[in-house]
């Protein structure tokens, strides 16, 4: 009986991972709305000193640049604070990357306090009313990000996925990690605008 229960448990876990990864893949294939009010680029690790974008973050930024070039009225919020092993905020590195690639600094707003996906939309919306929003992140991360954006009160939202190369180790880690993160966020992440006032951010573009 115990052996049979273990087998059923393992089968259910495997089924969840398969279904979750299928849902993640389907979500990553969606097309973003055109002429969005705001593009929100979610942060990822920055490396080195001085800090530069990791390859995963650069993929997000490059696909965002293409959207911004084709939708010149869209503003952009770059999100991400400074982690323990980072020499600068993710937002500042992202803003500099966009500027160096020709995006007008007056279109770029920095949200540099968040350390989790569940915080980024709340904080970004304080800087700039997001309106019709396109969320940019890597393909494996998009389903969870859109769920959290909607829970944060952003109703007119679509996604733009930066595909992570199958040759990269991070892609295979994500096949295991992201279904777990998705379940955790679904159960426990319910963002609200009740974050303490000291986290209120200024509304201003990058300089």
Z-matrix of the N, CA and C atoms (Angstrom, degrees):
N
C 1 1.471
C 2 1.530 1 110.86
N 3 1.325 2 116.49 1 -45.84
C 4 1.463 3 119.83 2 179.78
C 5 1.512 4 110.72 3 -63.55
N 6 1.351 5 115.75 4 -42.90
C 7 1.465 6 119.91 5 179.21
C 8 1.518 7 110.64 6 -60.35
N 9 1.334 8 116.92 7 -42.59
C 10 1.467 9 121.11 8 179.84
C 11 1.535 10 110.42 9 -64.39
N 12 1.339 11 117.00 10 -40.12
C 13 1.463 12 120.64 11 178.55
C 14 1.525 13 111.38 12 -63.68
N 15 1.317 14 115.99 13 -39.90
C 16 1.474 15 119.86 14 177.89
C 17 1.518 16 110.08 15 -63.44
N 18 1.325 17 116.27 16 -42.87
C 19 1.473 18 120.10 17 179.24
C 20 1.529 19 111.11 18 -61.69
N 21 1.342 20 116.15 19 -44.17
C 22 1.463 21 119.90 20 178.45
C 23 1.534 22 110.57 21 -63.43
N 24 1.328 23 115.47 22 -39.84
C 25 1.460 24 119.00 23 178.87
C 26 1.524 25 112.16 24 -63.06
N 27 1.325 26 115.71 25 -44.76
C 28 1.465 27 120.09 26 178.35
C 29 1.527 28 110.65 27 -62.90
N 30 1.345 29 116.10 28 -41.05
C 31 1.470 30 120.34 29 179.72
C 32 1.531 31 111.06 30 -62.74
N 33 1.328 32 116.48 31 -41.25
C 34 1.464 33 120.38 32 179.15
C 35 1.528 34 111.34 33 -65.52
N 36 1.326 35 116.53 34 -40.58
C 37 1.466 36 120.42 35 178.70
C 38 1.526 37 110.47 36 -64.10
N 39 1.322 38 116.57 37 -45.56
C 40 1.469 39 120.16 38 178.30
C 41 1.526 40 111.11 39 -61.82
N 42 1.334 41 115.83 40 -40.83
C 43 1.467 42 119.63 41 179.14
C 44 1.522 43 110.68 42 -62.59
N 45 1.339 44 116.37 43 -41.17
C 46 1.464 45 119.07 44 178.33
C 47 1.525 46 111.13 45 -61.39
N 48 1.325 47 117.23 46 -45.80
C 49 1.459 48 119.74 47 -179.19
C 50 1.523 49 111.31 48 -61.94
N 51 1.305 50 116.87 49 -40.27
C 52 1.476 51 120.15 50 179.62
C 53 1.525 52 110.41 51 -65.64
N 54 1.334 53 117.10 52 -48.72
C 55 1.467 54 120.72 53 -179.11
C 56 1.521 55 111.11 54 -63.78
N 57 1.335 56 116.84 55 -42.31
C 58 1.472 57 120.47 56 -179.87
C 59 1.516 58 111.05 57 -62.64
N 60 1.323 59 117.60 58 -43.11
C 61 1.461 60 119.99 59 -179.27
C 62 1.527 61 111.95 60 -69.27
N 63 1.318 62 117.64 61 -31.86
C 64 1.466 63 120.17 62 174.00
C 65 1.525 64 110.16 63 -65.19
N 66 1.341 65 116.43 64 -45.54
C 67 1.468 66 120.39 65 178.47
C 68 1.521 67 111.04 66 -62.29
N 69 1.320 68 117.23 67 -40.85
C 70 1.472 69 121.88 68 178.01
C 71 1.523 70 109.98 69 -61.68
N 72 1.323 71 117.09 70 -43.30
C 73 1.468 72 121.26 71 179.69
C 74 1.529 73 111.04 72 -64.16
N 75 1.324 74 116.99 73 -46.16
C 76 1.470 75 120.34 74 -179.68
C 77 1.522 76 110.64 75 -61.02
N 78 1.323 77 117.29 76 -42.51
C 79 1.461 78 121.18 77 179.15
C 80 1.526 79 111.22 78 -61.69
N 81 1.320 80 116.91 79 -37.38
C 82 1.468 81 120.47 80 -177.14
C 83 1.517 82 113.30 81 -68.89
N 84 1.344 83 117.80 82 -15.54
C 85 1.463 84 121.50 83 -176.74
C 86 1.524 85 112.96 84 -88.43
N 87 1.326 86 118.93 85 -3.79
C 88 1.461 87 121.15 86 -176.34
C 89 1.522 88 111.83 87 -68.63
N 90 1.315 89 115.55 88 157.72
C 91 1.463 90 121.99 89 178.06
C 92 1.527 91 109.35 90 -101.28
N 93 1.315 92 118.36 91 137.47
C 94 1.468 93 120.21 92 179.34
C 95 1.522 94 111.26 93 -75.58
N 96 1.336 95 115.53 94 154.24
C 97 1.453 96 119.21 95 173.79
C 98 1.530 97 109.59 96 -66.92
N 99 1.318 98 116.15 97 150.26
C 100 1.460 99 120.73 98 178.06
C 101 1.524 100 109.84 99 -87.29
N 102 1.324 101 115.12 100 154.80
C 103 1.466 102 122.21 101 176.01
C 104 1.531 103 112.52 102 53.58
N 105 1.319 104 116.47 103 44.07
C 106 1.457 105 120.78 104 176.45
C 107 1.522 106 110.08 105 -63.74
N 108 1.328 107 115.80 106 154.69
C 109 1.465 108 118.81 107 173.81
C 110 1.531 109 110.49 108 -67.73
N 111 1.331 110 115.12 109 -40.13
C 112 1.460 111 119.88 110 -173.40
C 113 1.518 112 111.33 111 -142.33
N 114 1.308 113 114.15 112 138.12
C 115 1.461 114 121.92 113 170.19
C 116 1.524 115 106.75 114 -104.28
N 117 1.318 116 117.73 115 125.11
C 118 1.461 117 122.02 116 178.17
C 119 1.521 118 108.15 117 -109.45
N 120 1.334 119 116.44 118 115.42
C 121 1.464 120 121.06 119 179.15
C 122 1.526 121 107.74 120 -100.71
N 123 1.309 122 115.92 121 117.93
C 124 1.456 123 120.21 122 -177.98
C 125 1.529 124 110.65 123 -78.66
N 126 1.313 125 115.03 124 143.07
C 127 1.450 126 121.22 125 -175.22
C 128 1.518 127 113.63 126 -74.10
N 129 1.318 128 114.68 127 158.43
C 130 1.462 129 123.58 128 172.44
C 131 1.520 130 106.57 129 -148.83
N 132 1.300 131 116.13 130 174.31
C 133 1.460 132 121.08 131 -171.97
C 134 1.525 133 112.80 132 -57.92
N 135 1.342 134 114.79 133 137.94
C 136 1.464 135 120.92 134 167.97
C 137 1.527 136 107.44 135 -107.14
N 138 1.324 137 115.45 136 152.00
C 139 1.462 138 120.26 137 -172.37
C 140 1.527 139 110.73 138 -128.83
N 141 1.324 140 115.15 139 162.37
C 142 1.467 141 124.00 140 174.06
C 143 1.523 142 112.75 141 71.78
N 144 1.335 143 114.37 142 173.14
C 145 1.463 144 123.66 143 174.73
C 146 1.526 145 108.52 144 -136.52
N 147 1.338 146 119.95 145 115.22
C 148 1.470 147 126.42 146 -0.53
C 149 1.526 148 111.60 147 -65.56
N 150 1.316 149 114.75 148 155.01
C 151 1.462 150 121.06 149 -171.72
C 152 1.518 151 112.22 150 -70.63
N 153 1.329 152 114.58 151 141.11
C 154 1.463 153 122.02 152 172.41
C 155 1.524 154 108.16 153 -132.31
N 156 1.322 155 115.84 154 164.59
C 157 1.463 156 120.17 155 179.52
C 158 1.525 157 110.34 156 -71.39
N 159 1.333 158 115.99 157 138.07
C 160 1.455 159 120.28 158 170.53
C 161 1.523 160 108.73 159 -68.40
N 162 1.326 161 117.01 160 168.06
C 163 1.467 162 119.66 161 -179.39
C 164 1.527 163 111.37 162 -62.24
N 165 1.334 164 117.16 163 -36.63
C 166 1.457 165 120.56 164 178.33
C 167 1.524 166 110.98 165 -63.78
N 168 1.314 167 117.37 166 -43.19
C 169 1.462 168 120.94 167 179.12
C 170 1.522 169 110.75 168 -69.96
N 171 1.326 170 117.52 169 -39.05
C 172 1.470 171 120.42 170 179.10
C 173 1.528 172 111.19 171 -60.61
N 174 1.329 173 117.56 172 -35.28
C 175 1.459 174 120.48 173 177.48
C 176 1.528 175 111.00 174 -63.38
N 177 1.318 176 116.22 175 -40.02
C 178 1.470 177 119.54 176 176.52
C 179 1.524 178 111.03 177 -64.15
N 180 1.313 179 116.17 178 -44.25
C 181 1.459 180 120.76 179 -176.99
C 182 1.526 181 111.50 180 -66.70
N 183 1.306 182 117.27 181 -39.79
C 184 1.471 183 120.26 182 -177.69
C 185 1.522 184 111.62 183 -65.63
N 186 1.337 185 116.77 184 -41.28
C 187 1.465 186 118.14 185 179.05
C 188 1.529 187 110.49 186 -71.63
N 189 1.337 188 116.83 187 -30.30
C 190 1.463 189 120.69 188 175.96
C 191 1.525 190 110.80 189 -66.87
N 192 1.317 191 116.97 190 -39.92
C 193 1.473 192 121.09 191 179.58
C 194 1.516 193 110.13 192 -59.66
N 195 1.313 194 117.20 193 -43.09
C 196 1.461 195 120.56 194 178.98
C 197 1.527 196 110.86 195 -60.15
N 198 1.334 197 117.36 196 -42.18
C 199 1.464 198 120.97 197 178.47
C 200 1.525 199 110.53 198 -64.76
N 201 1.325 200 117.44 199 -45.21
C 202 1.464 201 121.46 200 -178.05
C 203 1.523 202 111.86 201 -64.40
N 204 1.310 203 117.12 202 -35.08
C 205 1.464 204 120.22 203 177.94
C 206 1.521 205 111.31 204 -67.81
N 207 1.329 206 116.38 205 -33.66
C 208 1.467 207 120.78 206 -179.03
C 209 1.518 208 113.55 207 -88.56
N 210 1.337 209 116.85 208 -10.86
C 211 1.469 210 121.86 209 179.41
C 212 1.527 211 108.34 210 -132.36
N 213 1.319 212 117.46 211 75.75
C 214 1.468 213 121.46 212 -168.85
C 215 1.522 214 115.31 213 -66.37
N 216 1.328 215 119.02 214 -14.22
C 217 1.468 216 120.44 215 179.36
C 218 1.531 217 112.13 216 -88.62
N 219 1.316 218 117.00 217 -9.91
C 220 1.463 219 120.80 218 -176.47
C 221 1.526 220 111.07 219 -77.69
N 222 1.326 221 115.61 220 131.03
C 223 1.471 222 120.64 221 173.59
C 224 1.517 223 108.72 222 -88.40
N 225 1.330 224 116.28 223 166.83
C 226 1.459 225 119.47 224 -176.51
C 227 1.531 226 110.28 225 -136.09
N 228 1.323 227 115.21 226 134.94
C 229 1.462 228 121.17 227 172.51
C 230 1.525 229 107.81 228 -112.32
N 231 1.323 230 116.06 229 122.57
C 232 1.465 231 121.02 230 175.71
C 233 1.525 232 107.77 231 -98.49
N 234 1.326 233 116.11 232 132.61
C 235 1.460 234 120.60 233 -170.71
C 236 1.522 235 112.07 234 -117.51
N 237 1.323 236 115.07 235 141.52
C 238 1.455 237 119.54 236 171.41
C 239 1.508 238 113.37 237 142.83
N 240 1.324 239 115.72 238 125.24
C 241 1.456 240 121.16 239 176.23
C 242 1.513 241 111.99 240 -83.18
N 243 1.317 242 116.07 241 -160.30
C 244 1.462 243 122.17 242 -177.85
C 245 1.516 244 109.89 243 -108.16
N 246 1.335 245 116.18 244 119.16
C 247 1.452 246 120.90 245 178.03
C 248 1.516 247 111.83 246 -81.38
N 249 1.326 248 115.14 247 172.34
C 250 1.462 249 120.66 248 -176.46
C 251 1.518 250 112.61 249 -60.46
N 252 1.321 251 117.01 250 -34.29
C 253 1.461 252 120.78 251 -176.54
C 254 1.526 253 112.39 252 -104.51
N 255 1.320 254 116.35 253 21.78
C 256 1.469 255 120.51 254 -179.67
C 257 1.524 256 109.67 255 -114.48
N 258 1.321 257 116.62 256 142.15
C 259 1.463 258 121.05 257 -176.73
C 260 1.526 259 112.91 258 -92.10
N 261 1.327 260 118.07 259 -1.50
C 262 1.466 261 122.96 260 177.54
C 263 1.516 262 108.22 261 -157.90
N 264 1.313 263 117.03 262 166.80
C 265 1.460 264 119.30 263 175.94
C 266 1.525 265 109.16 264 -69.78
N 267 1.319 266 115.04 265 146.93
C 268 1.462 267 119.67 266 176.56
C 269 1.518 268 110.67 267 -61.49
N 270 1.329 269 117.07 268 -38.39
C 271 1.468 270 120.87 269 -179.00
C 272 1.524 271 111.83 270 -61.68
N 273 1.329 272 117.67 271 -41.70
C 274 1.467 273 119.92 272 -178.36
C 275 1.525 274 111.34 273 -67.00
N 276 1.330 275 116.83 274 -38.80
C 277 1.465 276 120.77 275 178.21
C 278 1.524 277 110.29 276 -66.41
N 279 1.324 278 115.97 277 -40.71
C 280 1.459 279 120.63 278 179.46
C 281 1.526 280 111.27 279 -65.27
N 282 1.327 281 116.45 280 -44.11
C 283 1.462 282 120.41 281 179.27
C 284 1.529 283 110.50 282 -60.27
N 285 1.323 284 117.04 283 -45.11
C 286 1.463 285 120.70 284 -179.87
C 287 1.524 286 110.92 285 -63.22
N 288 1.303 287 117.35 286 -39.47
C 289 1.468 288 122.33 287 178.54
C 290 1.527 289 110.43 288 -60.37
N 291 1.333 290 116.30 289 -46.43
C 292 1.464 291 120.41 290 179.95
C 293 1.524 292 111.36 291 -63.25
N 294 1.328 293 115.86 292 -43.09
C 295 1.473 294 119.96 293 -179.57
C 296 1.523 295 110.80 294 -62.67
N 297 1.326 296 116.11 295 -43.00
C 298 1.472 297 120.17 296 179.76
C 299 1.522 298 112.07 297 -64.86
N 300 1.326 299 116.51 298 -23.81
C 301 1.470 300 121.01 299 178.13
C 302 1.529 301 112.38 300 -92.26
N 303 1.326 302 116.57 301 6.20
C 304 1.458 303 119.51 302 172.01
C 305 1.515 304 116.37 303 101.33
N 306 1.331 305 118.60 304 5.88
C 307 1.468 306 120.75 305 177.08
C 308 1.524 307 108.67 306 -81.17
N 309 1.327 308 116.61 307 130.23
C 310 1.462 309 122.71 308 -178.60
C 311 1.535 310 110.33 309 -59.82
N 312 1.319 311 116.01 310 128.26
C 313 1.469 312 121.04 311 -179.00
C 314 1.518 313 112.35 312 -59.21
N 315 1.325 314 117.75 313 -28.21
C 316 1.467 315 120.69 314 -179.37
C 317 1.531 316 112.81 315 -69.78
N 318 1.324 317 117.01 316 -12.02
C 319 1.462 318 120.47 317 177.60
C 320 1.526 319 111.61 318 -92.16
N 321 1.321 320 118.11 319 -8.46
C 322 1.460 321 122.32 320 -169.00
C 323 1.529 322 111.03 321 -106.17
N 324 1.326 323 115.76 322 127.73
C 325 1.458 324 122.22 323 176.26
C 326 1.528 325 108.35 324 -119.67
N 327 1.330 326 116.04 325 141.22
C 328 1.454 327 120.71 326 -177.09
C 329 1.527 328 112.18 327 -107.17
N 330 1.325 329 115.77 328 126.28
C 331 1.466 330 122.50 329 170.01
C 332 1.525 331 105.40 330 -107.78
N 333 1.321 332 117.70 331 104.08
C 334 1.468 333 120.11 332 -168.09
C 335 1.530 334 113.37 333 -118.50
N 336 1.341 335 116.89 334 27.52
C 337 1.460 336 120.72 335 179.81
C 338 1.531 337 113.64 336 -113.20
N 339 1.310 338 117.90 337 -23.84
C 340 1.463 339 120.56 338 -172.97
C 341 1.525 340 111.87 339 -72.07
N 342 1.333 341 114.43 340 148.34
C 343 1.460 342 121.19 341 174.43
C 344 1.528 343 111.56 342 -125.62
N 345 1.347 344 117.19 343 -3.17
C 346 1.458 345 121.99 344 179.60
C 347 1.517 346 109.00 345 -139.48
N 348 1.330 347 115.97 346 152.30
C 349 1.465 348 120.68 347 178.19
C 350 1.514 349 111.18 348 -55.86
N 351 1.318 350 117.10 349 -37.96
C 352 1.464 351 121.40 350 -176.63
C 353 1.519 352 112.82 351 -63.45
N 354 1.324 353 118.68 352 -19.05
C 355 1.463 354 122.22 353 179.54
C 356 1.526 355 112.93 354 -92.87
N 357 1.317 356 117.14 355 -25.31
C 358 1.463 357 120.19 356 -164.67
C 359 1.525 358 113.80 357 -64.42
N 360 1.318 359 117.46 358 -38.69
C 361 1.465 360 119.31 359 -177.64
C 362 1.531 361 111.63 360 -72.83
N 363 1.330 362 116.86 361 -39.57
C 364 1.459 363 120.33 362 177.05
C 365 1.522 364 109.76 363 -60.73
N 366 1.315 365 117.30 364 -48.73
C 367 1.461 366 121.23 365 -177.95
C 368 1.528 367 111.39 366 -66.99
N 369 1.334 368 116.19 367 -40.72
C 370 1.470 369 119.72 368 179.99
C 371 1.527 370 111.10 369 -62.88
N 372 1.316 371 116.62 370 -38.82
C 373 1.463 372 120.49 371 -178.33
C 374 1.524 373 111.97 372 -69.30
N 375 1.326 374 117.01 373 -20.16
C 376 1.463 375 120.18 374 174.96
C 377 1.525 376 111.34 375 -76.29
N 378 1.298 377 116.13 376 -31.78
C 379 1.460 378 120.51 377 179.93
C 380 1.519 379 110.81 378 -74.05
N 381 1.325 380 115.20 379 -41.69
C 382 1.454 381 121.13 380 -172.64
C 383 1.522 382 107.84 381 -151.32
N 384 1.344 383 119.33 382 123.95
C 385 1.464 384 119.42 383 174.97
C 386 1.531 385 109.15 384 -57.23
N 387 1.318 386 117.08 385 117.69
C 388 1.458 387 119.98 386 -166.41
C 389 1.520 388 114.00 387 -74.47
N 390 1.332 389 117.92 388 -33.37
C 391 1.459 390 119.84 389 -179.85
C 392 1.524 391 111.08 390 61.33
N 393 1.331 392 115.65 391 -140.44
C 394 1.466 393 119.86 392 176.14
C 395 1.528 394 108.07 393 -70.41
N 396 1.312 395 114.97 394 120.76
C 397 1.461 396 120.32 395 -166.74
C 398 1.522 397 111.98 396 -122.13
N 399 1.329 398 114.93 397 139.90
C 400 1.460 399 121.45 398 168.74
C 401 1.526 400 107.54 399 -114.54
N 402 1.321 401 116.14 400 126.60
C 403 1.459 402 122.10 401 179.18
C 404 1.521 403 108.83 402 -96.95
N 405 1.328 404 116.00 403 128.42
C 406 1.464 405 121.34 404 178.40
C 407 1.524 406 109.22 405 -110.72
N 408 1.313 407 115.19 406 123.93
C 409 1.456 408 121.51 407 174.39
C 410 1.516 409 107.33 408 -158.68
N 411 1.323 410 117.49 409 -178.90
C 412 1.459 411 119.28 410 178.19
C 413 1.517 412 111.02 411 -75.02
N 414 1.326 413 115.90 412 158.19
C 415 1.460 414 121.26 413 -172.24
C 416 1.529 415 113.23 414 -54.77
N 417 1.318 416 117.62 415 -43.43
C 418 1.461 417 120.86 416 -176.83
C 419 1.527 418 112.80 417 -67.88
N 420 1.330 419 117.11 418 -18.83
C 421 1.461 420 122.88 419 -172.42
C 422 1.526 421 112.64 420 -100.33
N 423 1.341 422 117.22 421 -7.13
C 424 1.457 423 120.04 422 -168.13
C 425 1.526 424 113.06 423 -71.63
N 426 1.319 425 118.67 424 -43.20
C 427 1.465 426 120.86 425 -177.26
C 428 1.521 427 110.80 426 -58.04
N 429 1.314 428 116.70 427 -49.30
C 430 1.472 429 120.61 428 -179.85
C 431 1.526 430 110.83 429 -63.89
N 432 1.329 431 117.21 430 -39.29
C 433 1.466 432 120.99 431 -178.81
C 434 1.521 433 111.56 432 -64.23
N 435 1.325 434 116.86 433 -42.09
C 436 1.468 435 119.98 434 179.09
C 437 1.526 436 110.90 435 -66.50
N 438 1.322 437 116.80 436 -37.90
C 439 1.462 438 119.96 437 176.14
C 440 1.521 439 110.77 438 -59.92
N 441 1.328 440 116.38 439 -44.96
C 442 1.461 441 120.51 440 -178.72
C 443 1.527 442 111.51 441 -71.05
N 444 1.329 443 117.68 442 -33.39
C 445 1.468 444 120.21 443 176.12
C 446 1.522 445 110.50 444 -62.16
N 447 1.324 446 117.28 445 -43.98
C 448 1.462 447 120.96 446 179.71
C 449 1.525 448 111.05 447 -67.07
N 450 1.327 449 116.72 448 -38.44
C 451 1.460 450 119.61 449 176.43
C 452 1.528 451 111.64 450 -66.42
N 453 1.323 452 116.58 451 -22.53
C 454 1.467 453 121.05 452 178.95
C 455 1.519 454 111.99 453 -86.48
N 456 1.327 455 117.54 454 3.27
C 457 1.456 456 121.49 455 176.56
C 458 1.510 457 114.84 456 94.45
N 459 1.324 458 117.90 457 10.30
C 460 1.467 459 121.32 458 178.63
C 461 1.526 460 106.97 459 -95.52
N 462 1.315 461 116.08 460 99.94
C 463 1.460 462 120.38 461 -172.00
C 464 1.519 463 113.45 462 -88.15
N 465 1.335 464 116.78 463 -35.40
C 466 1.460 465 120.08 464 179.28
C 467 1.528 466 107.79 465 -93.41
N 468 1.323 467 115.65 466 85.52
C 469 1.459 468 119.84 467 -172.98
C 470 1.521 469 110.26 468 -139.02
N 471 1.313 470 115.25 469 140.67
C 472 1.460 471 122.00 470 172.55
C 473 1.517 472 107.76 471 -138.33
N 474 1.315 473 116.09 472 173.17
C 475 1.455 474 119.43 473 -173.69
C 476 1.512 475 113.53 474 -120.58
N 477 1.317 476 114.69 475 154.18
C 478 1.461 477 122.88 476 174.23
C 479 1.524 478 106.58 477 -131.01
N 480 1.323 479 116.11 478 111.21
C 481 1.461 480 120.67 479 -172.78
C 482 1.520 481 111.39 480 -95.98
N 483 1.330 482 114.85 481 133.36
C 484 1.459 483 121.60 482 170.72
C 485 1.518 484 107.57 483 -94.46
N 486 1.326 485 118.19 484 113.10
C 487 1.471 486 118.82 485 -176.75
C 488 1.513 487 111.67 486 -68.47
N 489 1.318 488 115.26 487 136.41
C 490 1.458 489 121.39 488 177.01
C 491 1.521 490 107.54 489 -93.75
N 492 1.323 491 116.99 490 125.68
C 493 1.452 492 123.82 491 -175.03
C 494 1.539 493 110.98 492 -56.43
N 495 1.329 494 115.68 493 133.79
C 496 1.458 495 120.51 494 -179.99
C 497 1.528 496 112.78 495 -64.68
N 498 1.335 497 116.82 496 -17.28
C 499 1.463 498 119.34 497 179.21
C 500 1.528 499 111.77 498 -79.93
N 501 1.335 500 117.30 499 -8.82
C 502 1.461 501 120.49 500 -177.31
C 503 1.525 502 111.22 501 -92.00
N 504 1.334 503 115.26 502 139.58
C 505 1.459 504 121.80 503 -178.32
C 506 1.525 505 111.56 504 -59.56
N 507 1.353 506 117.17 505 -33.99
C 508 1.463 507 121.29 506 -178.27
C 509 1.525 508 112.14 507 -58.88
N 510 1.339 509 116.42 508 -31.38
C 511 1.462 510 120.13 509 -179.59
C 512 1.519 511 110.65 510 -62.50
N 513 1.304 512 116.63 511 -42.43
C 514 1.461 513 120.87 512 -176.87
C 515 1.526 514 111.18 513 -76.78
N 516 1.320 515 116.29 514 -32.92
C 517 1.464 516 119.45 515 173.83
C 518 1.528 517 109.79 516 -62.54
N 519 1.349 518 115.33 517 -39.98
C 520 1.468 519 120.39 518 -178.31
C 521 1.520 520 112.17 519 -63.74
N 522 1.330 521 118.08 520 -31.06
C 523 1.466 522 120.60 521 179.21
C 524 1.524 523 111.77 522 -61.72
N 525 1.318 524 116.64 523 -26.54
C 526 1.456 525 121.41 524 177.80
C 527 1.527 526 110.96 525 -97.26
N 528 1.322 527 115.43 526 -45.92
C 529 1.462 528 119.71 527 -172.98
C 530 1.522 529 112.47 528 -70.06
N 531 1.328 530 117.71 529 -42.89
C 532 1.458 531 119.33 530 -170.95
C 533 1.521 532 113.86 531 -68.16
N 534 1.346 533 120.89 532 -39.19
C 535 1.465 534 118.23 533 174.11
C 536 1.525 535 112.77 534 -59.02
N 537 1.333 536 117.11 535 -35.21
C 538 1.463 537 120.52 536 176.64
C 539 1.528 538 110.79 537 -67.88
N 540 1.340 539 115.89 538 -43.30
C 541 1.461 540 120.10 539 178.90
C 542 1.523 541 111.14 540 -65.46
N 543 1.336 542 116.38 541 -36.95
C 544 1.459 543 120.84 542 178.24
C 545 1.523 544 110.82 543 -62.34
N 546 1.314 545 116.82 544 -45.58
C 547 1.473 546 120.61 545 178.60
C 548 1.523 547 110.54 546 -63.76
N 549 1.311 548 117.18 547 -42.69
C 550 1.465 549 121.09 548 179.79
C 551 1.528 550 110.87 549 -62.39
N 552 1.341 551 116.82 550 -44.87
C 553 1.466 552 120.30 551 179.96
C 554 1.520 553 111.33 552 -66.24
N 555 1.331 554 116.48 553 -40.28
C 556 1.457 555 120.13 554 -179.58
C 557 1.524 556 110.79 555 -61.20
N 558 1.313 557 115.89 556 -37.64
C 559 1.457 558 120.25 557 -178.24
C 560 1.529 559 113.62 558 -81.43
N 561 1.326 560 116.53 559 -40.48
C 562 1.463 561 119.23 560 -164.67
C 563 1.532 562 115.43 561 -118.70
N 564 1.332 563 118.96 562 -20.37
C 565 1.472 564 120.15 563 -176.36
C 566 1.522 565 110.34 564 -92.67
N 567 1.329 566 115.42 565 107.48
C 568 1.464 567 121.55 566 177.51
C 569 1.529 568 107.27 567 -130.81
N 570 1.340 569 117.04 568 80.17
C 571 1.472 570 120.20 569 -175.78
C 572 1.517 571 111.33 570 -60.11
N 573 1.321 572 115.00 571 147.04
C 574 1.463 573 120.67 572 175.29
C 575 1.520 574 108.12 573 -144.49
N 576 1.321 575 116.01 574 166.48
C 577 1.463 576 120.01 575 -178.62
C 578 1.525 577 111.35 576 -89.69
N 579 1.343 578 116.16 577 27.72
C 580 1.457 579 119.92 578 -179.38
C 581 1.525 580 111.92 579 -99.05
N 582 1.346 581 116.38 580 15.31
C 583 1.459 582 119.92 581 177.38
C 584 1.521 583 109.50 582 -61.23
N 585 1.338 584 119.04 583 142.12
C 586 1.465 585 121.18 584 -176.85
C 587 1.520 586 113.46 585 -51.98
N 588 1.360 587 117.79 586 147.02
C 589 1.458 588 121.92 587 -174.61
C 590 1.518 589 114.36 588 -61.41
N 591 1.354 590 118.57 589 -22.44
C 592 1.462 591 118.94 590 -179.35
C 593 1.518 592 111.81 591 -64.99
N 594 1.346 593 116.37 592 -15.53
C 595 1.453 594 119.64 593 177.81
C 596 1.530 595 112.62 594 -90.99
N 597 1.331 596 117.08 595 3.38
C 598 1.456 597 119.89 596 177.77
C 599 1.517 598 109.20 597 -62.87
N 600 1.298 599 116.36 598 135.98
C 601 1.457 600 120.86 599 -173.11
C 602 1.524 601 111.61 600 -112.80
N 603 1.324 602 118.50 601 150.02
C 604 1.452 603 121.28 602 177.99
C 605 1.525 604 111.47 603 -71.51
N 606 1.333 605 115.28 604 147.40
C 607 1.455 606 120.06 605 176.93
C 608 1.521 607 108.94 606 -98.03
N 609 1.305 608 115.46 607 96.61
C 610 1.456 609 118.70 608 180.00
C 611 1.511 610 110.14 609 -158.05
N 612 1.338 611 116.85 610 147.40
C 613 1.456 612 119.51 611 178.96
C 614 1.517 613 111.53 612 -76.07
N 615 1.336 614 115.56 613 167.00
C 616 1.449 615 120.60 614 175.65
C 617 1.510 616 110.29 615 -67.71
N 618 1.319 617 115.38 616 151.53
C 619 1.452 618 120.40 617 177.30
C 620 1.519 619 110.41 618 -106.77
